[in-house]
């Protein structure tokens, strides 16, 4: 099973791919939460923004360490699923 470091590297690569426009035209990605109705690139942008918010001490999860940790684990699981789908 790939490590969290591998996932972190993959997320950095995903961010680069998004910035280069490599994800334009990606079909909707079913990860739950209504993502099947969004262009794939929109789902990726939302996930990356959510991850940045979780990592920001002044972000929307400020003061809710338990909720932040639970959301972070759930989001990383979604990134793992996304990695399987996108390759």
C-alpha positions as CSV (number, residue, x, y, z in Angstrom):
1,X,0.0,0.0,0.0
2,X,1.4,3.5,-0.9
3,X,2.5,5.6,2.0
4,X,1.1,9.0,3.0
5,X,4.3,10.5,1.6
6,X,3.5,9.0,-1.8
7,X,0.0,10.5,-1.6
8,X,1.4,13.9,-0.6
9,X,3.7,13.8,-3.7
10,X,0.8,12.7,-5.9
11,X,-1.3,15.6,-4.6
12,X,1.6,18.0,-5.4
13,X,1.8,16.5,-8.9
14,X,-2.0,16.8,-9.2
15,X,-1.8,20.5,-8.3
16,X,0.9,21.0,-11.0
17,X,-1.3,19.1,-13.6
18,X,-4.2,21.3,-12.7
19,X,-2.1,24.5,-13.1
20,X,-0.9,23.4,-16.5
21,X,-4.4,22.6,-17.7
22,X,-3.8,18.9,-18.0
23,X,-7.1,18.1,-16.4
24,X,-9.3,20.0,-18.7
25,X,-11.9,17.7,-20.2
26,X,-11.7,15.2,-17.4
27,X,-15.2,13.7,-17.1
28,X,-17.1,14.0,-13.8
29,X,-15.6,11.9,-11.1
30,X,-17.9,10.1,-8.7
31,X,-16.6,10.5,-5.2
32,X,-19.9,11.2,-3.5
33,X,-21.0,14.6,-2.2
34,X,-22.6,15.4,-5.6
35,X,-19.3,15.2,-7.5
36,X,-20.8,13.2,-10.4
37,X,-22.6,16.4,-11.5
38,X,-19.4,18.5,-11.7
39,X,-16.7,18.6,-14.3
40,X,-13.7,16.6,-13.0
41,X,-11.5,19.7,-12.9
42,X,-14.0,21.4,-10.6
43,X,-14.0,18.5,-8.2
44,X,-10.2,18.6,-8.1
45,X,-10.1,22.4,-7.5
46,X,-12.6,22.0,-4.6
47,X,-10.6,19.1,-3.1
48,X,-7.4,21.1,-3.2
49,X,-9.0,24.2,-1.8
50,X,-10.5,22.1,1.0
51,X,-7.1,20.6,1.8
52,X,-5.5,24.0,1.9
53,X,-8.3,25.2,4.3
54,X,-7.8,22.2,6.6
55,X,-4.1,22.9,6.7
56,X,-4.6,26.6,7.4
57,X,-4.6,27.2,11.2
58,X,-6.9,30.3,10.6
59,X,-9.1,28.4,8.2
60,X,-12.7,27.5,8.6
61,X,-11.8,24.6,10.9
62,X,-10.1,26.9,13.4
63,X,-10.8,25.7,17.0
64,X,-12.3,22.3,15.9
65,X,-9.3,20.0,16.0
66,X,-11.4,16.8,16.2
67,X,-13.6,17.9,13.2
68,X,-10.5,19.0,11.3
69,X,-8.7,15.7,11.9
70,X,-11.8,13.7,10.8
71,X,-12.3,15.8,7.7
72,X,-8.6,15.6,6.9
73,X,-8.7,11.8,7.0
74,X,-11.8,11.7,4.9
75,X,-10.4,14.1,2.4
76,X,-7.2,12.0,2.1
77,X,-9.3,8.9,1.5
78,X,-11.1,10.8,-1.3
79,X,-7.7,11.8,-2.8
80,X,-6.7,8.1,-2.7
81,X,-9.8,7.2,-4.6
82,X,-9.2,10.0,-7.0
83,X,-5.7,8.7,-7.6
84,X,-7.0,5.3,-8.5
85,X,-9.5,6.8,-10.9
86,X,-7.1,9.3,-12.6
87,X,-4.0,7.1,-12.4
